[in-house]
Amino acid sequence: SASFRADARELVLQSGEAYFEVTHDAARPFRVTTALGVITVVGTRFGAYRTEQSLEVATLDGVVRVASSGLPPDAG
């Protein structure tokens, strides 16, 4: 699912792999949420791959912040 509001852009990655090219917008950070953690970025190109037990993030340029959700893998 995706949510684009005035203060944020958010997407839920339940499983699988996704690639993103995110336009810089400091007022509206882009977040990818999984049961294993949250990726927050202001502007970059990156990929995310989620399995039941892991979340992998690869950046092509720019910087992302990854925070563990602290939830068990089966929570979402």
All heavy atoms as a GROMACS GRO file, in nm:
protein
  565
    1SER      N    1   0.084  -0.118   0.000
    1SER     CA    2   0.000   0.000   0.000
    1SER      C    3   0.088   0.124   0.000
    1SER      O    4   0.203   0.119   0.041
    1SER     CB    5  -0.093   0.000   0.120
    1SER     OG    6  -0.021   0.015   0.240
    2ALA      N    7   0.033   0.235  -0.045
    2ALA     CA    8   0.108   0.360  -0.054
    2ALA      C    9   0.023   0.474   0.000
    2ALA      O   10  -0.099   0.472  -0.009
    2ALA     CB   11   0.146   0.388  -0.198
    3SER      N   12   0.092   0.573   0.058
    3SER     CA   13   0.026   0.692   0.111
    3SER      C   14   0.111   0.814   0.078
    3SER      O   15   0.229   0.818   0.114
    3SER     CB   16   0.010   0.679   0.264
    3SER     OG   17  -0.035   0.800   0.319
    4PHE      N   18   0.053   0.910   0.008
    4PHE     CA   19   0.123   1.032  -0.028
    4PHE      C   20   0.046   1.149   0.032
    4PHE      O   21  -0.062   1.183  -0.014
    4PHE     CB   22   0.135   1.045  -0.180
    4PHE     CG   23   0.221   0.936  -0.238
    4PHE    CD1   24   0.165   0.818  -0.283
    4PHE    CD2   25   0.358   0.951  -0.245
    4PHE    CE1   26   0.243   0.717  -0.335
    4PHE    CE2   27   0.438   0.851  -0.297
    4PHE     CZ   28   0.381   0.733  -0.342
    5ARG      N   29   0.104   1.207   0.139
    5ARG     CA   30   0.040   1.317   0.210
    5ARG      C   31   0.125   1.443   0.197
    5ARG      O   32   0.234   1.439   0.141
    5ARG     CB   33   0.024   1.280   0.358
    5ARG     CG   34  -0.058   1.153   0.382
    5ARG     CD   35  -0.076   1.127   0.532
    5ARG     NE   36   0.043   1.148   0.612
    5ARG     CZ   37   0.131   1.053   0.644
    5ARG    NH1   38   0.115   0.931   0.600
    5ARG    NH2   39   0.235   1.082   0.721
    6ALA      N   40   0.078   1.552   0.252
    6ALA     CA   41   0.151   1.678   0.247
    6ALA      C   42   0.281   1.674   0.325
    6ALA      O   43   0.376   1.746   0.295
    6ALA     CB   44   0.063   1.792   0.299
    7ASP      N   45   0.290   1.585   0.428
    7ASP     CA   46   0.409   1.580   0.512
    7ASP      C   47   0.496   1.456   0.493
    7ASP      O   48   0.603   1.446   0.552
    7ASP     CB   49   0.370   1.593   0.659
    7ASP     CG   50   0.283   1.476   0.707
    7ASP    OD1   51   0.223   1.407   0.623
    7ASP    OD2   52   0.277   1.455   0.828
    8ALA      N   53   0.452   1.358   0.413
    8ALA     CA   54   0.531   1.236   0.396
    8ALA      C   55   0.482   1.156   0.277
    8ALA      O   56   0.367   1.168   0.236
    8ALA     CB   57   0.525   1.151   0.522
    9ARG      N   58   0.573   1.072   0.225
    9ARG     CA   59   0.541   0.974   0.122
    9ARG      C   60   0.577   0.838   0.180
    9ARG      O   61   0.691   0.817   0.221
    9ARG     CB   62   0.623   1.002  -0.005
    9ARG     CG   63   0.598   1.142  -0.062
    9ARG     CD   64   0.701   1.181  -0.164
    9ARG     NE   65   0.828   1.213  -0.097
    9ARG     CZ   66   0.942   1.240  -0.159
    9ARG    NH1   67   0.947   1.237  -0.290
    9ARG    NH2   68   1.050   1.269  -0.092
   10GLU      N   69   0.481   0.746   0.185
   10GLU     CA   70   0.503   0.619   0.252
   10GLU      C   71   0.456   0.502   0.167
   10GLU      O   72   0.355   0.512   0.097
   10GLU     CB   73   0.432   0.615   0.387
   10GLU     CG   74   0.481   0.723   0.481
   10GLU     CD   75   0.408   0.724   0.614
   10GLU    OE1   76   0.291   0.681   0.619
   10GLU    OE2   77   0.468   0.769   0.711
   11LEU      N   78   0.530   0.393   0.177
   11LEU     CA   79   0.497   0.272   0.104
   11LEU      C   80   0.524   0.153   0.196
   11LEU      O   81   0.620   0.154   0.272
   11LEU     CB   82   0.586   0.260  -0.020
   11LEU     CG   83   0.561   0.137  -0.104
   11LEU    CD1   84   0.482   0.175  -0.228
   11LEU    CD2   85   0.691   0.072  -0.140
   12VAL      N   86   0.440   0.049   0.189
   12VAL     CA   87   0.460  -0.073   0.266
   12VAL      C   88   0.509  -0.182   0.172
   12VAL      O   89   0.445  -0.210   0.071
   12VAL     CB   90   0.330  -0.117   0.336
   12VAL    CG1   91   0.350  -0.251   0.408
   12VAL    CG2   92   0.284  -0.010   0.434
   13LEU      N   93   0.626  -0.240   0.205
   13LEU     CA   94   0.681  -0.352   0.128
   13LEU      C   95   0.661  -0.478   0.212
   13LEU      O   96   0.728  -0.499   0.312
   13LEU     CB   97   0.830  -0.330   0.101
   13LEU     CG   98   0.902  -0.439   0.022
   13LEU    CD1   99   0.841  -0.455  -0.117
   13LEU    CD2  100   1.050  -0.409   0.014
   14GLN      N  101   0.562  -0.560   0.172
   14GLN     CA  102   0.528  -0.678   0.250
   14GLN      C  103   0.622  -0.794   0.221
   14GLN      O  104   0.650  -0.874   0.309
   14GLN     CB  105   0.383  -0.717   0.227
   14GLN     CG  106   0.292  -0.608   0.276
   14GLN     CD  107   0.149  -0.653   0.290
   14GLN    OE1  108   0.115  -0.767   0.268
   14GLN    NE2  109   0.065  -0.560   0.328
   15SER      N  110   0.669  -0.805   0.097
   15SER     CA  111   0.767  -0.907   0.061
   15SER      C  112   0.822  -0.873  -0.076
   15SER      O  113   0.767  -0.791  -0.148
   15SER     CB  114   0.704  -1.047   0.060
   15SER     OG  115   0.609  -1.055  -0.044
   16GLY      N  116   0.933  -0.935  -0.110
   16GLY     CA  117   0.988  -0.917  -0.243
   16GLY      C  118   1.088  -0.803  -0.252
   16GLY      O  119   1.142  -0.758  -0.153
   17GLU      N  120   1.109  -0.758  -0.376
   17GLU     CA  121   1.212  -0.661  -0.406
   17GLU      C  122   1.153  -0.541  -0.478
   17GLU      O  123   1.062  -0.556  -0.559
   17GLU     CB  124   1.319  -0.728  -0.493
   17GLU     CG  125   1.438  -0.644  -0.521
   17GLU     CD  126   1.547  -0.724  -0.591
   17GLU    OE1  127   1.522  -0.838  -0.634
   17GLU    OE2  128   1.657  -0.670  -0.604
   18ALA      N  129   1.206  -0.422  -0.450
   18ALA     CA  130   1.158  -0.300  -0.515
   18ALA      C  131   1.275  -0.205  -0.536
   18ALA      O  132   1.369  -0.203  -0.458
   18ALA     CB  133   1.051  -0.233  -0.430
   19TYR      N  134   1.269  -0.126  -0.642
   19TYR     CA  135   1.370  -0.025  -0.672
   19TYR      C  136   1.300   0.110  -0.673
   19TYR      O  137   1.190   0.124  -0.726
   19TYR     CB  138   1.434  -0.052  -0.808
   19TYR     CG  139   1.523   0.059  -0.854
   19TYR    CD1  140   1.650   0.075  -0.802
   19TYR    CD2  141   1.480   0.151  -0.949
   19TYR    CE1  142   1.732   0.179  -0.842
   19TYR    CE2  143   1.561   0.255  -0.991
   19TYR     CZ  144   1.687   0.269  -0.937
   19TYR     OH  145   1.768   0.372  -0.976
   20PHE      N  146   1.365   0.212  -0.616
   20PHE     CA  147   1.306   0.345  -0.605
   20PHE      C  148   1.402   0.452  -0.652
   20PHE      O  149   1.521   0.446  -0.620
   20PHE     CB  150   1.269   0.376  -0.459
   20PHE     CG  151   1.179   0.274  -0.396
   20PHE    CD1  152   1.232   0.170  -0.323
   20PHE    CD2  153   1.041   0.282  -0.411
   20PHE    CE1  154   1.149   0.075  -0.263
   20PHE    CE2  155   0.958   0.188  -0.352
   20PHE     CZ  156   1.013   0.084  -0.278
   21GLU      N  157   1.353   0.549  -0.726
   21GLU     CA  158   1.424   0.674  -0.754
   21GLU      C  159   1.340   0.783  -0.692
   21GLU      O  160   1.230   0.810  -0.739
   21GLU     CB  161   1.441   0.696  -0.904
   21GLU     CG  162   1.543   0.603  -0.966
   21GLU     CD  163   1.579   0.641  -1.108
   21GLU    OE1  164   1.571   0.760  -1.144
   21GLU    OE2  165   1.614   0.548  -1.183
   22VAL      N  166   1.391   0.842  -0.585
   22VAL     CA  167   1.313   0.935  -0.504
   22VAL      C  168   1.360   1.078  -0.527
   22VAL      O  169   1.479   1.108  -0.511
   22VAL     CB  170   1.324   0.898  -0.354
   22VAL    CG1  171   1.242   0.994  -0.270
   22VAL    CG2  172   1.280   0.755  -0.332
   23THR      N  173   1.269   1.165  -0.563
   23THR     CA  174   1.299   1.306  -0.581
   23THR      C  175   1.318   1.372  -0.445
   23THR      O  176   1.242   1.349  -0.352
   23THR     CB  177   1.185   1.376  -0.657
   23THR    OG1  178   1.168   1.310  -0.783
   23THR    CG2  179   1.213   1.522  -0.678
   24HIS      N  180   1.420   1.456  -0.435
   24HIS     CA  181   1.449   1.526  -0.311
   24HIS      C  182   1.331   1.615  -0.270
   24HIS      O  183   1.282   1.694  -0.348
   24HIS     CB  184   1.574   1.613  -0.328
   24HIS     CG  185   1.604   1.695  -0.208
   24HIS    ND1  186   1.663   1.643  -0.096
   24HIS    CD2  187   1.582   1.825  -0.182
   24HIS    CE1  188   1.677   1.737  -0.005
   24HIS    NE2  189   1.629   1.848  -0.056
   25ASP      N  190   1.286   1.597  -0.147
   25ASP     CA  191   1.182   1.682  -0.089
   25ASP      C  192   1.194   1.672   0.063
   25ASP      O  193   1.135   1.583   0.125
   25ASP     CB  194   1.043   1.638  -0.136
   25ASP     CG  195   0.934   1.734  -0.093
   25ASP    OD1  196   0.957   1.819  -0.004
   25ASP    OD2  197   0.823   1.724  -0.149
   26ALA      N  198   1.272   1.760   0.123
   26ALA     CA  199   1.298   1.755   0.267
   26ALA      C  200   1.170   1.766   0.350
   26ALA      O  201   1.162   1.714   0.460
   26ALA     CB  202   1.396   1.866   0.306
   27ALA      N  203   1.070   1.833   0.297
   27ALA     CA  204   0.943   1.850   0.370
   27ALA      C  205   0.856   1.725   0.364
   27ALA      O  206   0.764   1.711   0.442
   27ALA     CB  207   0.866   1.969   0.314
   28ARG      N  208   0.886   1.634   0.270
   28ARG     CA  209   0.807   1.511   0.253
   28ARG      C  210   0.899   1.391   0.238
   28ARG      O  211   0.919   1.339   0.129
   28ARG     CB  212   0.718   1.523   0.130
   28ARG     CG  213   0.613   1.632   0.140
   28ARG     CD  214   0.529   1.644   0.014
   28ARG     NE  215   0.455   1.520  -0.008
   28ARG     CZ  216   0.439   1.462  -0.127
   28ARG    NH1  217   0.492   1.514  -0.234
   28ARG    NH2  218   0.370   1.353  -0.138
   29PRO      N  219   0.959   1.343   0.348
   29PRO     CA  220   1.048   1.227   0.336
   29PRO      C  221   0.974   1.105   0.283
   29PRO      O  222   0.854   1.092   0.300
   29PRO     CB  223   1.097   1.205   0.479
   29PRO     CG  224   0.998   1.274   0.565
   29PRO     CD  225   0.942   1.386   0.485
   30PHE      N  226   1.049   1.019   0.216
   30PHE     CA  227   0.995   0.896   0.160
   30PHE      C  228   1.031   0.782   0.254
   30PHE      O  229   1.147   0.765   0.290
   30PHE     CB  230   1.055   0.871   0.021
   30PHE     CG  231   1.000   0.751  -0.050
   30PHE    CD1  232   0.879   0.761  -0.118
   30PHE    CD2  233   1.067   0.631  -0.049
   30PHE    CE1  234   0.828   0.650  -0.185
   30PHE    CE2  235   1.017   0.520  -0.115
   30PHE     CZ  236   0.897   0.530  -0.183
   31ARG      N  237   0.931   0.703   0.295
   31ARG     CA  238   0.954   0.592   0.387
   31ARG      C  239   0.902   0.462   0.327
   31ARG      O  240   0.790   0.458   0.275
   31ARG     CB  241   0.882   0.615   0.520
   31ARG     CG  242   0.939   0.726   0.601
   31ARG     CD  243   0.871   0.735   0.738
   31ARG     NE  244   0.908   0.858   0.803
   31ARG     CZ  245   0.838   0.973   0.796
   31ARG    NH1  246   0.726   0.976   0.730
   31ARG    NH2  247   0.882   1.080   0.857
   32VAL      N  248   0.984   0.358   0.338
   32VAL     CA  249   0.942   0.223   0.302
   32VAL      C  250   0.936   0.146   0.433
   32VAL      O  251   1.036   0.132   0.503
   32VAL     CB  252   1.040   0.156   0.204
   32VAL    CG1  253   0.996   0.014   0.174
   32VAL    CG2  254   1.051   0.237   0.076
   33THR      N  255   0.818   0.098   0.467
   33THR     CA  256   0.797   0.027   0.594
   33THR      C  257   0.781  -0.122   0.568
   33THR      O  258   0.709  -0.163   0.475
   33THR     CB  259   0.671   0.080   0.664
   33THR    OG1  260   0.687   0.221   0.687
   33THR    CG2  261   0.647   0.011   0.796
   34THR      N  262   0.850  -0.202   0.650
   34THR     CA  263   0.834  -0.348   0.648
   34THR      C  264   0.816  -0.393   0.792
   34THR      O  265   0.837  -0.316   0.885
   34THR     CB  266   0.956  -0.420   0.587
   34THR    OG1  267   1.062  -0.421   0.682
   34THR    CG2  268   1.002  -0.354   0.458
   35ALA      N  269   0.782  -0.518   0.812
   35ALA     CA  270   0.770  -0.573   0.947
   35ALA      C  271   0.906  -0.577   1.017
   35ALA      O  272   0.913  -0.580   1.138
   35ALA     CB  273   0.709  -0.712   0.944
   36LEU      N  274   1.015  -0.572   0.938
   36LEU     CA  275   1.149  -0.583   0.994
   36LEU      C  276   1.215  -0.448   1.018
   36LEU      O  277   1.314  -0.440   1.088
   36LEU     CB  278   1.237  -0.667   0.902
   36LEU     CG  279   1.187  -0.810   0.880
   36LEU    CD1  280   1.272  -0.878   0.775
   36LEU    CD2  281   1.187  -0.887   1.010
   37GLY      N  282   1.165  -0.342   0.957
   37GLY     CA  283   1.226  -0.211   0.974
   37GLY      C  284   1.168  -0.108   0.880
   37GLY      O  285   1.083  -0.138   0.796
   38VAL      N  286   1.218   0.016   0.896
   38VAL     CA  287   1.172   0.129   0.815
   38VAL      C  288   1.293   0.193   0.748
   38VAL      O  289   1.394   0.221   0.814
   38VAL     CB  290   1.099   0.233   0.902
   38VAL    CG1  291   1.056   0.353   0.817
   38VAL    CG2  292   0.980   0.172   0.971
   39ILE      N  293   1.282   0.219   0.618
   39ILE     CA  294   1.385   0.288   0.541
   39ILE      C  295   1.333   0.430   0.518
   39ILE      O  296   1.222   0.448   0.467
   39ILE     CB  297   1.408   0.220   0.405
   39ILE    CG1  298   1.443   0.074   0.424
   39ILE    CG2  299   1.516   0.294   0.325
   39ILE    CD1  300   1.422  -0.009   0.300
   40THR      N  301   1.410   0.531   0.556
   40THR     CA  302   1.371   0.671   0.537
   40THR      C  303   1.474   0.739   0.448
   40THR      O  304   1.594   0.729   0.473
   40THR     CB  305   1.362   0.746   0.671
   40THR    OG1  306   1.270   0.677   0.756
   40THR    CG2  307   1.313   0.889   0.651
   41VAL      N  308   1.426   0.812   0.348
   41VAL     CA  309   1.515   0.878   0.254
   41VAL      C  310   1.455   1.013   0.214
   41VAL      O  311   1.334   1.028   0.208
   41VAL     CB  312   1.539   0.788   0.130
   41VAL    CG1  313   1.410   0.762   0.056
   41VAL    CG2  314   1.641   0.848   0.037
   42VAL      N  315   1.541   1.110   0.186
   42VAL     CA  316   1.494   1.239   0.136
   42VAL      C  317   1.505   1.243  -0.016
   42VAL      O  318   1.417   1.290  -0.083
   42VAL     CB  319   1.573   1.355   0.201
   42VAL    CG1  320   1.534   1.488   0.138
   42VAL    CG2  321   1.547   1.359   0.350
   43GLY      N  322   1.611   1.191  -0.073
   43GLY     CA  323   1.626   1.185  -0.218
   43GLY      C  324   1.745   1.100  -0.256
   43GLY      O  325   1.857   1.131  -0.219
   44THR      N  326   1.722   0.991  -0.327
   44THR     CA  327   1.829   0.901  -0.368
   44THR      C  328   1.773   0.794  -0.461
   44THR      O  329   1.655   0.793  -0.492
   44THR     CB  330   1.895   0.834  -0.244
   44THR    OG1  331   2.013   0.767  -0.286
   44THR    CG2  332   1.805   0.736  -0.176
   45ARG      N  333   1.859   0.703  -0.501
   45ARG     CA  334   1.818   0.584  -0.576
   45ARG      C  335   1.860   0.464  -0.492
   45ARG      O  336   1.976   0.452  -0.454
   45ARG     CB  337   1.886   0.579  -0.712
   45ARG     CG  338   1.845   0.694  -0.802
   45ARG     CD  339   1.906   0.685  -0.940
   45ARG     NE  340   2.052   0.688  -0.931
   45ARG     CZ  341   2.133   0.639  -1.025
   45ARG    NH1  342   2.084   0.583  -1.132
   45ARG    NH2  343   2.262   0.647  -1.011
   46PHE      N  344   1.764   0.377  -0.462
   46PHE     CA  345   1.795   0.261  -0.378
   46PHE      C  346   1.702   0.146  -0.406
   46PHE      O  347   1.595   0.163  -0.463
   46PHE     CB  348   1.790   0.298  -0.229
   46PHE     CG  349   1.652   0.323  -0.175
   46PHE    CD1  350   1.584   0.225  -0.105
   46PHE    CD2  351   1.589   0.445  -0.193
   46PHE    CE1  352   1.457   0.247  -0.055
   46PHE    CE2  353   1.463   0.470  -0.143
   46PHE     CZ  354   1.397   0.370  -0.074
   47GLY      N  355   1.745   0.030  -0.365
   47GLY     CA  356   1.664  -0.091  -0.378
   47GLY      C  357   1.643  -0.151  -0.241
   47GLY      O  358   1.725  -0.135  -0.150
   48ALA      N  359   1.531  -0.221  -0.224
   48ALA     CA  360   1.500  -0.290  -0.099
   48ALA      C  361   1.452  -0.430  -0.131
   48ALA      O  362   1.375  -0.449  -0.225
   48ALA     CB  363   1.394  -0.214  -0.020
   49TYR      N  364   1.498  -0.527  -0.054
   49TYR     CA  365   1.459  -0.666  -0.073
   49TYR      C  366   1.421  -0.723   0.062
   49TYR      O  367   1.501  -0.724   0.155
   49TYR     CB  368   1.573  -0.746  -0.135
   49TYR     CG  369   1.542  -0.892  -0.154
   49TYR    CD1  370   1.443  -0.931  -0.244
   49TYR    CD2  371   1.611  -0.990  -0.084
   49TYR    CE1  372   1.413  -1.066  -0.262
   49TYR    CE2  373   1.582  -1.124  -0.102
   49TYR     CZ  374   1.483  -1.161  -0.191
   49TYR     OH  375   1.453  -1.294  -0.208
   50ARG      N  376   1.297  -0.769   0.075
   50ARG     CA  377   1.249  -0.823   0.201
   50ARG      C  378   1.214  -0.969   0.185
   50ARG      O  379   1.142  -1.007   0.093
   50ARG     CB  380   1.127  -0.748   0.251
   50ARG     CG  381   1.088  -0.806   0.386
   50ARG     CD  382   0.956  -0.764   0.436
   50ARG     NE  383   0.927  -0.846   0.554
   50ARG     CZ  384   0.810  -0.889   0.586
   50ARG    NH1  385   0.707  -0.861   0.511
   50ARG    NH2  386   0.791  -0.961   0.694
   51THR      N  387   1.266  -1.051   0.276
   51THR     CA  388   1.226  -1.191   0.288
   51THR      C  389   1.162  -1.206   0.425
   51THR      O  390   1.151  -1.108   0.500
   51THR     CB  391   1.346  -1.286   0.275
   51THR    OG1  392   1.432  -1.268   0.388
   51THR    CG2  393   1.423  -1.263   0.147
   52GLU      N  394   1.125  -1.327   0.463
   52GLU     CA  395   1.066  -1.349   0.595
   52GLU      C  396   1.161  -1.310   0.707
   52GLU      O  397   1.118  -1.261   0.810
   52GLU     CB  398   1.025  -1.496   0.610
   52GLU     CG  399   0.904  -1.534   0.530
   52GLU     CD  400   0.777  -1.468   0.581
   52GLU    OE1  401   0.760  -1.455   0.703
   52GLU    OE2  402   0.696  -1.427   0.497
   53GLN      N  403   1.291  -1.332   0.688
   53GLN     CA  404   1.387  -1.314   0.795
   53GLN      C  405   1.483  -1.196   0.778
   53GLN      O  406   1.560  -1.168   0.869
   53GLN     CB  407   1.471  -1.442   0.810
   53GLN     CG  408   1.390  -1.565   0.840
   53GLN     CD  409   1.320  -1.558   0.974
   53GLN    OE1  410   1.375  -1.509   1.070
   53GLN    NE2  411   1.196  -1.606   0.981
   54SER      N  412   1.481  -1.128   0.663
   54SER     CA  413   1.580  -1.022   0.643
   54SER      C  414   1.526  -0.907   0.559
   54SER      O  415   1.430  -0.922   0.484
   54SER     CB  416   1.706  -1.079   0.576
   54SER     OG  417   1.677  -1.118   0.443
   55LEU      N  418   1.590  -0.793   0.576
   55LEU     CA  419   1.564  -0.674   0.496
   55LEU      C  420   1.699  -0.623   0.448
   55LEU      O  421   1.787  -0.592   0.529
   55LEU     CB  422   1.494  -0.565   0.579
   55LEU     CG  423   1.477  -0.429   0.513
   55LEU    CD1  424   1.390  -0.440   0.388
   55LEU    CD2  425   1.417  -0.330   0.612
   56GLU      N  426   1.719  -0.620   0.315
   56GLU     CA  427   1.844  -0.574   0.256
   56GLU      C  428   1.817  -0.444   0.181
   56GLU      O  429   1.718  -0.432   0.110
   56GLU     CB  430   1.900  -0.678   0.161
   56GLU     CG  431   1.933  -0.810   0.228
   56GLU     CD  432   1.980  -0.914   0.130
   56GLU    OE1  433   2.026  -0.879   0.019
   56GLU    OE2  434   1.969  -1.032   0.164
   57VAL      N  435   1.908  -0.347   0.196
   57VAL     CA  436   1.896  -0.218   0.129
   57VAL      C  437   2.027  -0.190   0.057
   57VAL      O  438   2.134  -0.205   0.115
   57VAL     CB  439   1.867  -0.106   0.229
   57VAL    CG1  440   1.857   0.029   0.158
   57VAL    CG2  441   1.741  -0.134   0.308
   58ALA      N  442   2.019  -0.151  -0.070
   58ALA     CA  443   2.137  -0.115  -0.148
   58ALA      C  444   2.114   0.023  -0.209
   58ALA      O  445   2.012   0.044  -0.276
   58ALA     CB  446   2.161  -0.217  -0.258
   59THR      N  447   2.204   0.117  -0.184
   59THR     CA  448   2.192   0.251  -0.241
   59THR      C  449   2.280   0.264  -0.364
   59THR      O  450   2.392   0.214  -0.367
   59THR     CB  451   2.230   0.361  -0.140
   59THR    OG1  452   2.364   0.340  -0.098
   59THR    CG2  453   2.138   0.360  -0.020
   60LEU      N  454   2.230   0.331  -0.467
   60LEU     CA  455   2.308   0.362  -0.586
   60LEU      C  456   2.373   0.499  -0.571
   60LEU      O  457   2.481   0.523  -0.622
   60LEU     CB  458   2.221   0.356  -0.711
   60LEU     CG  459   2.164   0.217  -0.740
   60LEU    CD1  460   2.061   0.225  -0.849
   60LEU    CD2  461   2.276   0.123  -0.776
   61ASP      N  462   2.306   0.591  -0.505
   61ASP     CA  463   2.363   0.719  -0.465
   61ASP      C  464   2.277   0.777  -0.355
   61ASP      O  465   2.165   0.732  -0.332
   61ASP     CB  466   2.376   0.816  -0.583
   61ASP     CG  467   2.243   0.852  -0.647
   61ASP    OD1  468   2.143   0.866  -0.576
   61ASP    OD2  469   2.240   0.868  -0.770
   62GLY      N  470   2.330   0.872  -0.282
   62GLY     CA  471   2.257   0.930  -0.171
   62GLY      C  472   2.272   0.848  -0.044
   62GLY      O  473   2.354   0.759  -0.035
   63VAL      N  474   2.190   0.880   0.054
   63VAL     CA  475   2.198   0.818   0.186
   63VAL      C  476   2.058   0.782   0.231
   63VAL      O  477   1.964   0.858   0.212
   63VAL     CB  478   2.261   0.915   0.289
   63VAL    CG1  479   2.263   0.855   0.427
   63VAL    CG2  480   2.401   0.954   0.246
   64VAL      N  481   2.044   0.666   0.294
   64VAL     CA  482   1.917   0.626   0.355
   64VAL      C  483   1.943   0.591   0.500
   64VAL      O  484   2.054   0.558   0.539
   64VAL     CB  485   1.851   0.505   0.283
   64VAL    CG1  486   1.818   0.538   0.139
   64VAL    CG2  487   1.937   0.381   0.293
   65ARG      N  488   1.840   0.600   0.582
   65ARG     CA  489   1.847   0.560   0.722
   65ARG      C  490   1.757   0.438   0.738
   65ARG      O  491   1.641   0.440   0.696
   65ARG     CB  492   1.800   0.673   0.813
   65ARG     CG  493   1.810   0.638   0.962
   65ARG     CD  494   1.766   0.754   1.050
   65ARG     NE  495   1.621   0.770   1.038
   65ARG     CZ  496   1.560   0.887   1.021
   65ARG    NH1  497   1.629   0.997   1.013
   65ARG    NH2  498   1.430   0.893   1.012
   66VAL      N  499   1.810   0.332   0.798
   66VAL     CA  500   1.732   0.210   0.820
   66VAL      C  501   1.718   0.190   0.970
   66VAL      O  502   1.817   0.192   1.042
   66VAL     CB  503   1.801   0.087   0.756
   66VAL    CG1  504   1.719  -0.039   0.781
   66VAL    CG2  505   1.823   0.108   0.608
   67ALA      N  506   1.595   0.174   1.016
   67ALA     CA  507   1.568   0.154   1.158
   67ALA      C  508   1.492   0.023   1.176
   67ALA      O  509   1.394  -0.002   1.107
   67ALA     CB  510   1.487   0.269   1.215
   68SER      N  511   1.538  -0.059   1.268
   68SER     CA  512   1.470  -0.184   1.298
   68SER      C  513   1.336  -0.156   1.361
   68SER      O  514   1.321  -0.067   1.444
   68SER     CB  515   1.556  -0.267   1.394
   68SER     OG  516   1.484  -0.380   1.437
   69SER      N  517   1.236  -0.234   1.323
   69SER     CA  518   1.103  -0.215   1.379
   69SER      C  519   1.092  -0.278   1.517
   69SER      O  520   1.002  -0.245   1.593
   69SER     CB  521   0.997  -0.274   1.288
   69SER     OG  522   1.009  -0.416   1.287
   70GLY      N  523   1.179  -0.375   1.547
   70GLY     CA  524   1.170  -0.446   1.673
   70GLY      C  525   1.058  -0.548   1.678
   70GLY      O  526   1.034  -0.612   1.777
   71LEU      N  527   0.987  -0.564   1.566
   71LEU     CA  528   0.878  -0.661   1.558
   71LEU      C  529   0.930  -0.794   1.506
   71LEU      O  530   1.025  -0.798   1.428
   71LEU     CB  531   0.768  -0.611   1.463
   71LEU     CG  532   0.697  -0.484   1.504
   71LEU    CD1  533   0.603  -0.440   1.392
   71LEU    CD2  534   0.619  -0.504   1.632
   72PRO      N  535   0.870  -0.904   1.545
   72PRO     CA  536   0.908  -1.032   1.487
   72PRO      C  537   0.872  -1.036   1.338
   72PRO      O  538   0.778  -0.966   1.295
   72PRO     CB  539   0.828  -1.134   1.566
   72PRO     CG  540   0.717  -1.058   1.630
   72PRO     CD  541   0.765  -0.916   1.644
   73PRO      N  542   0.944  -1.114   1.255
   73PRO     CA  543   0.919  -1.116   1.110
   73PRO      C  544   0.776  -1.149   1.071
   73PRO      O  545   0.730  -1.104   0.968
   73PRO     CB  546   1.015  -1.225   1.061
   73PRO     CG  547   1.122  -1.229   1.163
   73PRO     CD  548   1.056  -1.196   1.294
   74ASP      N  549   0.701  -1.222   1.150
   74ASP     CA  550   0.564  -1.260   1.112
   74ASP      C  551   0.460  -1.155   1.151
   74ASP      O  552   0.342  -1.176   1.135
   74ASP     CB  553   0.526  -1.395   1.170
   74ASP     CG  554   0.529  -1.395   1.323
   74ASP    OD1  555   0.573  -1.296   1.383
   74ASP    OD2  556   0.490  -1.498   1.381
   75ALA      N  557   0.504  -1.037   1.196
   75ALA     CA  558   0.410  -0.933   1.242
   75ALA      C  559   0.357  -0.848   1.127
   75ALA      O  560   0.281  -0.757   1.149
   75ALA     CB  561   0.477  -0.843   1.345
   76GLY      N  562   0.393  -0.873   1.005
   76GLY     CA  563   0.340  -0.790   0.898
   76GLY      C  564   0.390  -0.834   0.771
   76GLY      O  565   0.392  -0.801   0.667
   0.00000   0.00000   0.00000
